[in-house]
Amino acid sequence: MADHTPTGPVELGAQMDYAEHDRTYKAFLTLAKYGSLVCAAILVAMAFGFFVGGFFSGVILFIVITALGALILR
């Protein structure tokens, strides 16, 4: 049988910039974390505004949830 195991170097392309990779990954995690917070706050505020009645109370609740969540997620 023929042996098809590679004998050359594993990395054939350009050198990886690991510092840039780490910065991009941290930025993605931060965006995902705060994006999820904003989506959850919007859903809760919309439900609150629908059941309690009142647009401004939903907006105030959204601001409060977003501010508290941002403090907790730091």
Residue pairs with C-beta under 8 A, 6 or more apart in sequence:
33 73
34 70
34 73
37 66
37 69
37 70
37 73
38 66
40 65
40 69
41 62
41 65
41 66
41 69
42 62
44 61
44 62
44 65
45 58
45 59
45 61
45 62
45 65
46 58
48 57
48 58
48 61
49 55
49 57
49 58
49 59
49 61
52 58
